[in-house]
Amino acid sequence: MSDVLNPVANRFDSGATLTHESAKAELAAGLERIAAGARGVDCAPLEQFDSSALAVLLAWVRAAAARGGKFEIINLPAGLASLAQAYGVDTLLTPAASCTVASARH
């Protein structure tokens, strides 16, 4: 995961890899960023992933919703978007979904 937070969009970059092996560390790093005010992630650098990436992204969406905010996921790789659709969680990774998740938690 990039150490640089985009100050304009308040978004951080994903790392190039988000697999079972790196999920725990990436989750923790993202949660720290969200606690510091990040409102999104740019997945453009993401090249290697598995279903663990979906779990991490969903956890970040939930964390932002718990803080009362939206979390934007941009440049989701087509393969990961397809995997999300196959698992039936693709709608949970959209900006409108974070509002739904936030409403459901209250």
N, CA, C and O atoms as a GROMACS GRO file, in nm:
protein
  424
    1MET      N    1   0.085  -0.117   0.000
    1MET     CA    2   0.000   0.000   0.000
    1MET      C    3   0.090   0.123   0.000
    1MET      O    4   0.190   0.127   0.071
    2SER      N    5   0.054   0.218  -0.076
    2SER     CA    6   0.130   0.341  -0.085
    2SER      C    7   0.120   0.419   0.044
    2SER      O    8   0.015   0.421   0.108
    3ASP      N    9   0.229   0.485   0.083
    3ASP     CA   10   0.228   0.568   0.202
    3ASP      C   11   0.173   0.706   0.173
    3ASP      O   12   0.161   0.789   0.264
    4VAL      N   13   0.141   0.733   0.048
    4VAL     CA   14   0.096   0.866   0.009
    4VAL      C   15  -0.056   0.871   0.007
    4VAL      O   16  -0.121   0.789  -0.056
    5LEU      N   17  -0.111   0.969   0.078
    5LEU     CA   18  -0.254   0.994   0.076
    5LEU      C   19  -0.279   1.108  -0.019
    5LEU      O   20  -0.222   1.216  -0.004
    6ASN      N   21  -0.365   1.086  -0.117
    6ASN     CA   22  -0.398   1.190  -0.213
    6ASN      C   23  -0.473   1.300  -0.140
    6ASN      O   24  -0.586   1.279  -0.097
    7PRO      N   25  -0.412   1.418  -0.123
    7PRO     CA   26  -0.475   1.522  -0.042
    7PRO      C   27  -0.601   1.581  -0.104
    7PRO      O   28  -0.688   1.630  -0.032
    8VAL      N   29  -0.613   1.577  -0.234
    8VAL     CA   30  -0.730   1.634  -0.300
    8VAL      C   31  -0.852   1.545  -0.278
    8VAL      O   32  -0.958   1.593  -0.238
    9ALA      N   33  -0.836   1.417  -0.303
    9ALA     CA   34  -0.948   1.324  -0.292
    9ALA      C   35  -0.954   1.257  -0.155
    9ALA      O   36  -1.052   1.189  -0.124
   10ASN      N   37  -0.850   1.274  -0.073
   10ASN     CA   38  -0.841   1.208   0.057
   10ASN      C   39  -0.855   1.057   0.040
   10ASN      O   40  -0.933   0.990   0.108
   11ARG      N   41  -0.776   1.007  -0.054
   11ARG     CA   42  -0.782   0.867  -0.094
   11ARG      C   43  -0.640   0.810  -0.093
   11ARG      O   44  -0.545   0.881  -0.126
   12PHE      N   45  -0.626   0.685  -0.056
   12PHE     CA   46  -0.495   0.620  -0.059
   12PHE      C   47  -0.490   0.517  -0.170
   12PHE      O   48  -0.594   0.471  -0.217
   13ASP      N   49  -0.370   0.481  -0.212
   13ASP     CA   50  -0.350   0.381  -0.316
   13ASP      C   51  -0.339   0.243  -0.252
   13ASP      O   52  -0.278   0.226  -0.147
   14SER      N   53  -0.399   0.146  -0.318
   14SER     CA   54  -0.380   0.007  -0.273
   14SER      C   55  -0.238  -0.034  -0.307
   14SER      O   56  -0.168   0.035  -0.381
   15GLY      N   57  -0.198  -0.144  -0.254
   15GLY     CA   58  -0.070  -0.199  -0.295
   15GLY      C   59  -0.086  -0.276  -0.425
   15GLY      O   60  -0.198  -0.288  -0.477
   16ALA      N   61   0.022  -0.328  -0.477
   16ALA     CA   62   0.016  -0.406  -0.601
   16ALA      C   63  -0.040  -0.545  -0.577
   16ALA      O   64  -0.093  -0.608  -0.669
   17THR      N   65  -0.030  -0.592  -0.453
   17THR     CA   66  -0.075  -0.727  -0.418
   17THR      C   67  -0.168  -0.721  -0.298
   17THR      O   68  -0.139  -0.655  -0.199
   18LEU      N   69  -0.280  -0.790  -0.309
   18LEU     CA   70  -0.372  -0.804  -0.196
   18LEU      C   71  -0.428  -0.946  -0.200
   18LEU      O   72  -0.532  -0.974  -0.260
   19THR      N   73  -0.354  -1.034  -0.134
   19THR     CA   74  -0.389  -1.176  -0.130
   19THR      C   75  -0.398  -1.220   0.016
   19THR      O   76  -0.379  -1.140   0.108
   20HIS      N   77  -0.428  -1.346   0.036
   20HIS     CA   78  -0.440  -1.402   0.170
   20HIS      C   79  -0.316  -1.370   0.254
   20HIS      O   80  -0.326  -1.340   0.373
   21GLU      N   81  -0.200  -1.376   0.191
   21GLU     CA   82  -0.074  -1.353   0.263
   21GLU      C   83  -0.059  -1.209   0.312
   21GLU      O   84   0.001  -1.186   0.417
   22SER      N   85  -0.112  -1.113   0.239
   22SER     CA   86  -0.094  -0.972   0.274
   22SER      C   87  -0.219  -0.907   0.333
   22SER      O   88  -0.214  -0.791   0.375
   23ALA      N   89  -0.329  -0.979   0.337
   23ALA     CA   90  -0.458  -0.919   0.375
   23ALA      C   91  -0.457  -0.858   0.514
   23ALA      O   92  -0.508  -0.747   0.533
   24LYS      N   93  -0.402  -0.926   0.611
   24LYS     CA   94  -0.405  -0.876   0.750
   24LYS      C   95  -0.333  -0.742   0.762
   24LYS      O   96  -0.384  -0.649   0.824
   25ALA      N   97  -0.215  -0.733   0.702
   25ALA     CA   98  -0.138  -0.608   0.708
   25ALA      C   99  -0.206  -0.497   0.630
   25ALA      O  100  -0.210  -0.383   0.675
   26GLU      N  101  -0.259  -0.530   0.512
   26GLU     CA  102  -0.327  -0.429   0.430
   26GLU      C  103  -0.454  -0.380   0.498
   26GLU      O  104  -0.486  -0.261   0.494
   27LEU      N  105  -0.527  -0.472   0.561
   27LEU     CA  106  -0.648  -0.433   0.633
   27LEU      C  107  -0.614  -0.333   0.743
   27LEU      O  108  -0.678  -0.228   0.755
   28ALA      N  109  -0.514  -0.366   0.824
   28ALA     CA  110  -0.475  -0.278   0.934
   28ALA      C  111  -0.429  -0.142   0.883
   28ALA      O  112  -0.466  -0.039   0.940
   29ALA      N  113  -0.349  -0.140   0.778
   29ALA     CA  114  -0.301  -0.013   0.723
   29ALA      C  115  -0.416   0.072   0.672
   29ALA      O  116  -0.419   0.193   0.694
   30GLY      N  117  -0.510   0.009   0.603
   30GLY     CA  118  -0.626   0.081   0.551
   30GLY      C  119  -0.714   0.134   0.663
   30GLY      O  120  -0.764   0.247   0.656
   31LEU      N  121  -0.733   0.054   0.767
   31LEU     CA  122  -0.815   0.099   0.880
   31LEU      C  123  -0.752   0.219   0.950
   31LEU      O  124  -0.822   0.310   0.995
   32GLU      N  125  -0.620   0.220   0.958
   32GLU     CA  126  -0.550   0.337   1.014
   32GLU      C  127  -0.576   0.460   0.928
   32GLU      O  128  -0.602   0.569   0.980
   33ARG      N  129  -0.569   0.443   0.797
   33ARG     CA  130  -0.593   0.556   0.706
   33ARG      C  131  -0.736   0.608   0.720
   33ARG      O  132  -0.760   0.728   0.721
   34ILE      N  133  -0.831   0.516   0.730
   34ILE     CA  134  -0.972   0.554   0.743
   34ILE      C  135  -0.994   0.627   0.876
   34ILE      O  136  -1.067   0.726   0.881
   35ALA      N  137  -0.931   0.579   0.982
   35ALA     CA  138  -0.942   0.645   1.112
   35ALA      C  139  -0.884   0.786   1.106
   35ALA      O  140  -0.927   0.875   1.179
   36ALA      N  141  -0.785   0.805   1.018
   36ALA     CA  142  -0.723   0.937   1.001
   36ALA      C  143  -0.801   1.026   0.904
   36ALA      O  144  -0.763   1.140   0.880
   37GLY      N  145  -0.910   0.972   0.847
   37GLY     CA  146  -0.995   1.054   0.761
   37GLY      C  147  -0.999   1.018   0.614
   37GLY      O  148  -1.066   1.087   0.537
   38ALA      N  149  -0.929   0.913   0.573
   38ALA     CA  150  -0.934   0.873   0.432
   38ALA      C  151  -1.076   0.832   0.396
   38ALA      O  152  -1.147   0.770   0.476
   39ARG      N  153  -1.115   0.868   0.275
   39ARG     CA  154  -1.251   0.838   0.230
   39ARG      C  155  -1.254   0.753   0.103
   39ARG      O  156  -1.357   0.743   0.037
   40GLY      N  157  -1.141   0.692   0.069
   40GLY     CA  158  -1.141   0.608  -0.050
   40GLY      C  159  -1.008   0.543  -0.077
   40GLY      O  160  -0.907   0.576  -0.015
   41VAL      N  161  -1.009   0.450  -0.171
   41VAL     CA  162  -0.889   0.381  -0.213
   41VAL      C  163  -0.886   0.375  -0.365
   41VAL      O  164  -0.989   0.353  -0.430
   42ASP      N  165  -0.770   0.395  -0.421
   42ASP     CA  166  -0.748   0.381  -0.564
   42ASP      C  167  -0.681   0.246  -0.586
   42ASP      O  168  -0.569   0.225  -0.541
   43CYS      N  169  -0.749   0.157  -0.654
   43CYS     CA  170  -0.698   0.021  -0.677
   43CYS      C  171  -0.617   0.008  -0.806
   43CYS      O  172  -0.587  -0.103  -0.849
   44ALA      N  173  -0.582   0.120  -0.868
   44ALA     CA  174  -0.506   0.114  -0.993
   44ALA      C  175  -0.377   0.034  -0.980
   44ALA      O  176  -0.342  -0.038  -1.073
   45PRO      N  177  -0.303   0.043  -0.866
   45PRO     CA  178  -0.180  -0.036  -0.856
   45PRO      C  179  -0.203  -0.186  -0.837
   45PRO      O  180  -0.109  -0.264  -0.852
   46LEU      N  181  -0.325  -0.227  -0.805
   46LEU     CA  182  -0.354  -0.366  -0.770
   46LEU      C  183  -0.342  -0.457  -0.892
   46LEU      O  184  -0.418  -0.445  -0.988
   47GLU      N  185  -0.247  -0.549  -0.886
   47GLU     CA  186  -0.222  -0.640  -0.997
   47GLU      C  187  -0.245  -0.786  -0.959
   47GLU      O  188  -0.287  -0.866  -1.043
   48GLN      N  189  -0.219  -0.820  -0.834
   48GLN     CA  190  -0.234  -0.959  -0.789
   48GLN      C  191  -0.331  -0.959  -0.671
   48GLN      O  192  -0.310  -0.886  -0.574
   49PHE      N  193  -0.436  -1.040  -0.679
   49PHE     CA  194  -0.536  -1.041  -0.574
   49PHE      C  195  -0.607  -1.176  -0.572
   49PHE      O  196  -0.598  -1.254  -0.666
   50ASP      N  197  -0.676  -1.201  -0.462
   50ASP     CA  198  -0.765  -1.316  -0.452
   50ASP      C  199  -0.888  -1.271  -0.374
   50ASP      O  200  -0.907  -1.151  -0.353
   51SER      N  201  -0.970  -1.364  -0.331
   51SER     CA  202  -1.094  -1.327  -0.264
   51SER      C  203  -1.069  -1.252  -0.134
   51SER      O  204  -1.160  -1.184  -0.084
   52SER      N  205  -0.951  -1.262  -0.078
   52SER     CA  206  -0.917  -1.186   0.043
   52SER      C  207  -0.926  -1.036   0.017
   52SER      O  208  -0.957  -0.959   0.108
   53ALA      N  209  -0.898  -0.995  -0.104
   53ALA     CA  210  -0.907  -0.853  -0.139
   53ALA      C  211  -1.049  -0.803  -0.121
   53ALA      O  212  -1.070  -0.690  -0.076
   54LEU      N  213  -1.147  -0.885  -0.155
   54LEU     CA  214  -1.286  -0.845  -0.136
   54LEU      C  215  -1.318  -0.826   0.012
   54LEU      O  216  -1.384  -0.730   0.050
   55ALA      N  217  -1.269  -0.917   0.094
   55ALA     CA  218  -1.294  -0.906   0.238
   55ALA      C  219  -1.233  -0.778   0.293
   55ALA      O  220  -1.295  -0.711   0.376
   56VAL      N  221  -1.114  -0.744   0.249
   56VAL     CA  222  -1.048  -0.622   0.294
   56VAL      C  223  -1.125  -0.499   0.248
   56VAL      O  224  -1.151  -0.408   0.328
   57LEU      N  225  -1.162  -0.495   0.122
   57LEU     CA  226  -1.237  -0.380   0.070
   57LEU      C  227  -1.370  -0.363   0.144
   57LEU      O  228  -1.408  -0.251   0.179
   58LEU      N  229  -1.439  -0.472   0.168
   58LEU     CA  230  -1.566  -0.464   0.240
   58LEU      C  231  -1.546  -0.418   0.384
   58LEU      O  232  -1.628  -0.343   0.437
   59ALA      N  233  -1.439  -0.460   0.446
   59ALA     CA  234  -1.409  -0.415   0.583
   59ALA      C  235  -1.381  -0.265   0.584
   59ALA      O  236  -1.421  -0.195   0.678
   60TRP      N  237  -1.312  -0.215   0.482
   60TRP     CA  238  -1.285  -0.072   0.475
   60TRP      C  239  -1.414   0.007   0.455
   60TRP      O  240  -1.432   0.113   0.515
   61VAL      N  241  -1.503  -0.045   0.371
   61VAL     CA  242  -1.633   0.021   0.350
   61VAL      C  243  -1.709   0.027   0.482
   61VAL      O  244  -1.766   0.130   0.517
   62ARG      N  245  -1.711  -0.085   0.555
   62ARG     CA  246  -1.782  -0.088   0.684
   62ARG      C  247  -1.719   0.006   0.785
   62ARG      O  248  -1.791   0.072   0.860
   63ALA      N  249  -1.587   0.014   0.786
   63ALA     CA  250  -1.519   0.103   0.881
   63ALA      C  251  -1.553   0.249   0.852
   63ALA      O  252  -1.578   0.327   0.945
   64ALA      N  253  -1.554   0.286   0.725
   64ALA     CA  254  -1.590   0.424   0.689
   64ALA      C  255  -1.735   0.452   0.725
   64ALA      O  256  -1.768   0.560   0.774
   65ALA      N  257  -1.823   0.355   0.700
   65ALA     CA  258  -1.965   0.372   0.732
   65ALA      C  259  -1.985   0.388   0.882
   65ALA      O  260  -2.069   0.467   0.926
   66ALA      N  261  -1.908   0.314   0.960
   66ALA     CA  262  -1.918   0.324   1.106
   66ALA      C  263  -1.878   0.463   1.154
   66ALA      O  264  -1.924   0.509   1.259
   67ARG      N  265  -1.792   0.529   1.078
   67ARG     CA  266  -1.750   0.666   1.112
   67ARG      C  267  -1.848   0.768   1.054
   67ARG      O  268  -1.830   0.889   1.070
   68GLY      N  269  -1.952   0.718   0.987
   68GLY     CA  270  -2.052   0.807   0.930
   68GLY      C  271  -2.017   0.861   0.793
   68GLY      O  272  -2.077   0.958   0.747
   69GLY      N  273  -1.921   0.799   0.727
   69GLY     CA  274  -1.878   0.849   0.597
   69GLY      C  275  -1.894   0.747   0.486
   69GLY      O  276  -1.924   0.630   0.509
   70LYS      N  277  -1.873   0.795   0.366
   70LYS     CA  278  -1.873   0.710   0.248
   70LYS      C  279  -1.729   0.671   0.217
   70LYS      O  280  -1.636   0.740   0.256
   71PHE      N  281  -1.712   0.560   0.149
   71PHE     CA  282  -1.581   0.513   0.109
   71PHE      C  283  -1.585   0.480  -0.038
   71PHE      O  284  -1.662   0.393  -0.080
   72GLU      N  285  -1.504   0.548  -0.116
   72GLU     CA  286  -1.504   0.530  -0.260
   72GLU      C  287  -1.391   0.437  -0.304
   72GLU      O  288  -1.275   0.456  -0.267
   73ILE      N  289  -1.427   0.337  -0.381
   73ILE     CA  290  -1.329   0.244  -0.438
   73ILE      C  291  -1.323   0.274  -0.587
   73ILE      O  292  -1.421   0.255  -0.659
   74ILE      N  293  -1.207   0.321  -0.633
   74ILE     CA  294  -1.194   0.352  -0.775
   74ILE      C  295  -1.091   0.261  -0.839
   74ILE      O  296  -1.004   0.205  -0.773
   75ASN      N  297  -1.103   0.248  -0.970
   75ASN     CA  298  -1.011   0.167  -1.052
   75ASN      C  299  -1.002   0.022  -1.005
   75ASN      O  300  -0.894  -0.037  -1.003
   76LEU      N  301  -1.116  -0.034  -0.968
   76LEU     CA  302  -1.120  -0.174  -0.929
   76LEU      C  303  -1.086  -0.259  -1.052
   76LEU      O  304  -1.150  -0.244  -1.156
   77PRO      N  305  -0.986  -0.348  -1.043
   77PRO     CA  306  -0.952  -0.431  -1.158
   77PRO      C  307  -1.072  -0.514  -1.206
   77PRO      O  308  -1.152  -0.560  -1.125
   78ALA      N  309  -1.082  -0.531  -1.334
   78ALA     CA  310  -1.196  -0.603  -1.392
   78ALA      C  311  -1.210  -0.743  -1.333
   78ALA      O  312  -1.321  -0.790  -1.308
   79GLY      N  313  -1.099  -0.810  -1.311
   79GLY     CA  314  -1.104  -0.945  -1.255
   79GLY      C  315  -1.158  -0.947  -1.113
   79GLY      O  316  -1.230  -1.040  -1.075
   80LEU      N  317  -1.125  -0.846  -1.036
   80LEU     CA  318  -1.175  -0.838  -0.899
   80LEU      C  319  -1.322  -0.798  -0.899
   80LEU      O  320  -1.400  -0.847  -0.816
   81ALA      N  321  -1.361  -0.710  -0.991
   81ALA     CA  322  -1.502  -0.674  -1.004
   81ALA      C  323  -1.584  -0.796  -1.043
   81ALA      O  324  -1.695  -0.815  -0.994
   82SER      N  325  -1.530  -0.879  -1.132
   82SER     CA  326  -1.598  -1.001  -1.173
   82SER      C  327  -1.611  -1.099  -1.057
   82SER      O  328  -1.715  -1.163  -1.041
   83LEU      N  329  -1.507  -1.110  -0.978
   83LEU     CA  330  -1.510  -1.196  -0.860
   83LEU      C  331  -1.616  -1.147  -0.760
   83LEU      O  332  -1.690  -1.226  -0.702
   84ALA      N  333  -1.622  -1.016  -0.740
   84ALA     CA  334  -1.722  -0.957  -0.651
   84ALA      C  335  -1.863  -0.988  -0.701
   84ALA      O  336  -1.953  -1.019  -0.622
   85GLN      N  337  -1.881  -0.980  -0.832
   85GLN     CA  338  -2.012  -1.009  -0.890
   85GLN      C  339  -2.046  -1.157  -0.871
   85GLN      O  340  -2.160  -1.190  -0.838
   86ALA      N  341  -1.950  -1.244  -0.890
   86ALA     CA  342  -1.974  -1.388  -0.874
   86ALA      C  343  -2.013  -1.421  -0.730
   86ALA      O  344  -2.096  -1.510  -0.707
   87TYR      N  345  -1.955  -1.350  -0.634
   87TYR     CA  346  -1.987  -1.372  -0.492
   87TYR      C  347  -2.110  -1.295  -0.448
   87TYR      O  348  -2.158  -1.313  -0.336
   88GLY      N  349  -2.163  -1.209  -0.536
   88GLY     CA  350  -2.284  -1.134  -0.502
   88GLY      C  351  -2.260  -1.016  -0.410
   88GLY      O  352  -2.352  -0.971  -0.341
   89VAL      N  353  -2.136  -0.965  -0.407
   89VAL     CA  354  -2.105  -0.852  -0.319
   89VAL      C  355  -2.067  -0.726  -0.397
   89VAL      O  356  -2.024  -0.627  -0.339
   90ASP      N  357  -2.083  -0.731  -0.529
   90ASP     CA  358  -2.042  -0.617  -0.612
   90ASP      C  359  -2.115  -0.489  -0.575
   90ASP      O  360  -2.056  -0.382  -0.578
   91THR      N  361  -2.242  -0.499  -0.539
   91THR     CA  362  -2.318  -0.377  -0.504
   91THR      C  363  -2.272  -0.318  -0.371
   91THR      O  364  -2.300  -0.201  -0.343
   92LEU      N  365  -2.202  -0.396  -0.290
   92LEU     CA  366  -2.151  -0.345  -0.162
   92LEU      C  367  -2.023  -0.264  -0.178
   92LEU      O  368  -1.976  -0.201  -0.083
   93LEU      N  369  -1.967  -0.266  -0.298
   93LEU     CA  370  -1.842  -0.195  -0.322
   93LEU      C  371  -1.863  -0.063  -0.395
   93LEU      O  372  -1.767  -0.003  -0.443
   94THR      N  373  -1.986  -0.017  -0.404
   94THR     CA  374  -2.016   0.109  -0.471
   94THR      C  375  -2.036   0.219  -0.368
   94THR      O  376  -2.067   0.190  -0.252
   95PRO      N  377  -2.019   0.345  -0.406
   95PRO     CA  378  -2.038   0.456  -0.312
   95PRO      C  379  -2.178   0.456  -0.249
   95PRO      O  380  -2.191   0.487  -0.131
   96ALA      N  381  -2.280   0.423  -0.325
   96ALA     CA  382  -2.416   0.421  -0.269
   96ALA      C  383  -2.429   0.313  -0.163
   96ALA      O  384  -2.509   0.326  -0.070
   97ALA      N  385  -2.352   0.206  -0.178
   97ALA     CA  386  -2.361   0.096  -0.082
   97ALA      C  387  -2.313   0.140   0.056
   97ALA      O  388  -2.365   0.092   0.157
   98SER      N  389  -2.214   0.229   0.062
   98SER     CA  390  -2.166   0.272   0.193
   98SER      C  391  -2.275   0.344   0.269
   98SER      O  392  -2.279   0.337   0.392
   99CYS      N  393  -2.364   0.412   0.199
   99CYS     CA  394  -2.478   0.476   0.265
   99CYS      C  395  -2.572   0.369   0.317
   99CYS      O  396  -2.626   0.381   0.427
  100THR      N  397  -2.592   0.264   0.237
  100THR     CA  398  -2.680   0.156   0.277
  100THR      C  399  -2.624   0.085   0.399
  100THR      O  400  -2.698   0.054   0.493
  101VAL      N  401  -2.493   0.058   0.397
  101VAL     CA  402  -2.429  -0.008   0.509
  101VAL      C  403  -2.441   0.080   0.632
  101VAL      O  404  -2.470   0.030   0.741
  102ALA      N  405  -2.418   0.209   0.618
  102ALA     CA  406  -2.427   0.298   0.732
  102ALA      C  407  -2.569   0.299   0.787
  102ALA      O  408  -2.588   0.298   0.909
  103SER      N  409  -2.668   0.301   0.700
  103SER     CA  410  -2.807   0.302   0.746
  103SER      C  411  -2.840   0.172   0.817
  103SER      O  412  -2.914   0.173   0.916
  104ALA      N  413  -2.788   0.062   0.769
  104ALA     CA  414  -2.818  -0.067   0.828
  104ALA      C  415  -2.756  -0.081   0.966
  104ALA      O  416  -2.808  -0.157   1.049
  105ARG      N  417  -2.649  -0.012   0.992
  105ARG     CA  418  -2.580  -0.024   1.120
  105ARG      C  419  -2.646   0.059   1.228
  105ARG      O  420  -2.619   0.037   1.346
  106HIS      N  421  -2.732   0.154   1.192
  106HIS     CA  422  -2.792   0.242   1.293
  106HIS      C  423  -2.921   0.188   1.346
  106HIS      O  424  -2.984   0.250   1.431
   0.00000   0.00000   0.00000
